[in-house]
């Protein structure tokens, strides 16, 4: 079964957090509309109250607060969400999703309305990988590669220098042979 991906924005810290939950655990959200509030216990945020601000479906079509229902519709839009006009007065017919959450929705954007006791960064556990070990290995590999590359670059200019002198004597030999032929023609004519 697909997951709901929640993007939880905290207006006080101006940070956003990503939380993924199985759709079976969040069945209470199906049917809720943009602007409605729900309890953060569904996401594991005890004491928090969240408000739905938008979302996208499985194909990337955005939810629009003025289109009622859970289905997709083609609507003429003159402003966001779903269309950002480049010219004043520009309108365009775009496919968008309605304002109700259904099982086709994959991403749900929400913001914190009422904060709990603990801060969000403590409640939402981020998977931190040890980044220092791979970096040290990569640095060691790069250090080993650099001397080899420098050695190759030093050899290449030597080869090029050797080729240039070989070409120059050939050109000098052909030039004197051509000059006597030109001098002989004007004398004979």
Secondary structure, DSSP 8 states (H G I E B T S, - for coil): --EEEEEEEETTTTEEEEEEEETTTTGGGTT-BTT-EEEGGGGT-TT-EEEEEEEEETT--BB-TTS-SSSEEEEEESSSSS---SSTT--EEEEEE-SB--TTEEEEEEEEEE--SS-HHHHS------HHHHHHHHHHHHHHHHHHHHHHHHHHHHHHHHHHHHHHHHHHHHHHHHHHHHHHHHHH-
